[in-house]
Amino acid sequence: MPKSKRLLELMMTVNRKRRFKVQELADEFGVSKRTILRDLQELSELGVPLYSEVGPNGGYQVIRERVLPPIAFTEEEAVAMFFAVHALRHYSSLPFEAESASALSKFYLHMPGDVRDRIDSMKNRVDFLTPTRRDDAPCLAILLDAAVRQNVLSITYGTKGEEASCRQIQPVSLYASNGYWYCKAYCFLRKELRVFRCDRIHNAEADMSGIQPLILSDVNLDERAITEGKEPVRLRAALSREGVQRCEAELWLAPMLQVREDGTGSIDADVSSSDIPFYAEFFIALGTRATLEEPAELKDAILQKLNEQLARYQG
């Protein structure tokens, strides 16, 4: 086997094994231990993070930050990958912010010159717009890690103008919508699934109270959850075809939406009463494409906002 091919396969092997002995690799590749040791030294110099342990139970292992083997992309695939990461720049916070910036820089710098020129010419021709929000979400990384590992977190949560409260939650998933990040989680205080605005989570850390994690691996992004805040209220509204199309564009609204065969639809769900101002602005934007049936508090909030707007243009 040529040395270059052996090094590539060795890189993939050590990444897969994570922990191994030199003799195991020598037997697997049919070379001497001395050759494997030289190859491991070369991999280390190339950036593969190897760590050796001496003693009868020693050996080599790859530390957590592994280096993936080279992947061959076509020109079209490379351009698609670049813009997939490039589009994330509109978010003020990401669960992997530093890593995505580093990956994008590496990806761009190692492309052939003509591909870089093509990307440069496309930057002013295509974009994936997302509203830019000024409020950061500093806990995205720990929320995502807890969702993957099904760990319980202790968080400090609060909206603007309200005193923050402490909660124990078990994150299920994260999603971004309209420039905001949301965390679906099981709230041990409310004893049900809730949706938390991530920019309102001021602190998150591993919970030490002894709460046992639930098995939530079957819960997915589409499963309904109540928006966190004060006590929920019932929201019911009828939608025209245009109203349905407008609401289908909102990921957070999809679980509440019911669509009929003729294209019209309705919203029927419990929402947090603390989000009444948000829903008032949303239904004002829908205009005649929606007819609100309840709650009365939301109707009053819409009338108040409309009267305030009307007063600006009178007299």
N, C-alpha and C positions, 0 to 999 in steps of 0.2 A: 504494500500500500504506500503511495507517495506520502511524503512527510506532511505536505500541506493538507491533504485529505485526512490524514490521521489526526492532525491537530484540530481540525474542524469537528470531526466525530468525537474526539476526546473532550472538546469544550461542551458539546451537547450531552455527553455521558456524565461528566462531573456535575453539570447543572441538574441533571435528572436524579443522580444518586444523592447529592448533597454531602454524604459521608462515605468514605471509601478507603481502602488500603492500596498501596502501590502494587503489591503482588496481584490483587484482584484485577487491576487494570492491565498489568503485564500479561496475565493469562488471557484476558478478554481480547487484547489486541495482538497477541502472539509475538511480543517483543520482550526484551530484557527489562529488568527493573531499572537499570541504569538509563535506558532509553526513555522510559516513562518519567523518570525523575527529571531528565533534561526537558522533556515535553511540558511537564508541569511548571518548570521554571519559566519556559517561554510563555505559557499561558498567563502566568502571574505577571510577567512583564507587559503582556498585552492588556492587562486590566482585569483579568478574572480574579476575584477576591478569594484566594485560597488561604487556609489556616491549617497548620500542622500541629499535631500533638504527639509527644514522645511517650514511650512506655509500651508494655505488652498489649494494652488495649487502645493504643494510639492509632493515628492514621491522619488522613486529610479530611477536611470538610470545607464546603463553600459557605461563607458567611451570608447573612440574610440578603444583602444587596448584590444579587447575582447579575452577571453580564450575559445577556442573551446572545446566542450565536447569530452570525450574519443572516439576513433574510433578503432574498432577491425580489425587488419590485420592478414591475414594468413602469414605463414613464407615466402612463395614465394612473396606475395605482399610486405612484409616488405623489403626483399632483393631488389626487383625492385625499390621501393621508395628510398632506400638508394643510389643505384647507379645512379638513375636519378638526385639526388642532388649532389652526389659526382662528376659527370661528369662536373659540372659547375666550378670546381676549376681551369680549364685551362684558364678561362677568367680573364684577369687582372681587368676588371670592370664588375659589375652587377647592375641592377636597384634595387636589393634587396640583396646586398652582405652580410651585417651583419646578416640579418634575415635568409638567407639560411645557413650560417655557424652555427648559433644558432640552427636552426631546425635540421640540420644534427647531431650536438652534442647531442641534446636531444633524437633524434631518436635512435642513436647508444647506448647511455648509458642505455636506458630503455629496451633494447632488452634482452632476455634470453641469458645466457652465450654461449650456443651452437650455437645460431644464430649469435652472434658476432664472434665466432670462424669461422663459415662458411664464413662470410663476409670478415674476415681477410685473409682467404685462397684464396678468389676470387679476392682480390685487385690486385694481381700479375698475374691474368689470364684473366681479361677482362678490357677494358677501352674504352672510347669514345674520341678519340683524336681530339684536336682542336689546330691550330697553336697559340703559345703564342706570344702576341703582347706587346711591351714595352710601347706603348702610351695608357694612361688611358683615359677613357671617363667619366669625373666627373659629367656630367649632366643627366645621364640615368634616375634617379629616377624622376626628375622634368619633363623630356620629356615624360615618360610613364604616369605620373599623368595627364599631359596636354592632352595626346592622349585619355585617358579614359574620362576626363571631358570636352573635346573639348574646351580647353582654348587656347587663343593666347599668345605666348611668344615672348619676345624680346631677341634675341641671338647675341652673338659675334662669328663670324665664319671666319675661315681662314685656308688655307693650309700652309705647311711649306715654308718659304721663301717669303710669300706674306703677305701684310698688312691685318689685320682682318677687316671685315666689320660688320655693325649692320643690322640686319634683323628682321622683324616681321613674324613669322611663326605660323601655327596651326598644331601641330603634329597629325598624323593619326595612325601611328604604328611604332613599333621598331622590328628589326630582326637582328640576328647575322649570319654572313657568313664568313667562312674562318678566324675566329679569330677577325674580326672587327664587331662593332655595327653600324647599319645604322638606320636613322630616316626618314621615309617617311612623308612629311609635305606639306601643302599648303603654298607657298611663296607669300606673299602679294606684294612683289616687282616685281617678275616675273609673278604673277597672274596665276600660274599653280602649279601642283604637282611637287615636287622635292625630290630627295634623298640626305640627308646630312650625311656625315661620322661623327659619334658621337664624335670621338676623336679630330675632328677639331672644335667642338663647345666648346669654352673656357668658356662661361658663358651663363646662361639661367635664366630668371626671368619673372614674370608675366608682360605682356605688359600693360602700363598705358596710351597709346596714344588714347584710345577710339575706336580702331578697333573692329567691331562686329564679333564674331565668325561665321563661316559658318557651315552649317549642313553637316557634312562629315561622318555620321554614316554608310552610305552605301558603303563607299570606303574601299576596303580590301587590303590585302598584295599583291595580284597578279595583282592589277591594275597598269598599266604602269605609270612611273614617270621618269623625266629627271634627270640625275645625276647633282648635283649642281656644279657650277664652272663658267667658261667663257661661251661665246655663244656656243650653241650646234652645232655639225656637224653630217652629215649623215654617219652612219656606215653600210656597206653592205658586207657580206661575205658568201661564199658557204661552206658547211660542209659535210664531208664524214660521214658514219655511226659511225666510231670511234670518229670523231669530235663532233657529236651530243651527244654521250654518255658522252664525257668529259665535254661538256657545260651544260648538264642536271644536273651535280653535283654542279653547281654554282647557288645558289638561286637568286642572283642579276641578273643573265643572263636569267633566265627562261622567263620573260615577252618579251624578245627580240627574243626568239627562235621560229622558225617555222620548224616543222618536217613533212616530206613527208611520204607517205605510205611505201616506200622502205627503210625507216630508215635514209636516208640522210636529210639534212635540210639547213637552212640558217639563218643568222642574218640580220635584217633590222630595225634599230632604230636610234633615235637621241641620241647622247652622248655628254658629256661636252668635249670641246677641251682641258681643263686643265687636263683631264685624259688620254691624248694621250700616255704619257710614260707608264702608267699602261697597256693600251691595247696593246702597242708594245711588252711588255714582255709576255703578255698573248698569243698573236698570235705566238710569237716565240716558246713558249712552245707547242702550238698545232702542229707546224711543217707542214707536208704535209696533215694533217687532215683538214686543212682549206685553202681556197683561198680568200684572201682579195680583194675586188673590189673597195671600196672607204672607207675613204677619202684619198686623196693624201698625206696629212700631216702624216697620220698613216703609209703609205708605206715608206715615207722618214725616219720616226723615227725607223722603223724596220730595214731598210737598215743601218742606222747609228749605231744602237746597234750591228748588226751582224758584221759590219766592225770593230767596236771597239773590239769585241770579237775575231775576226780573227787576228787582229793585235797583240794580246797578245801571239799568238802561232806561229808567223812568226819571222824569223830572231832572 
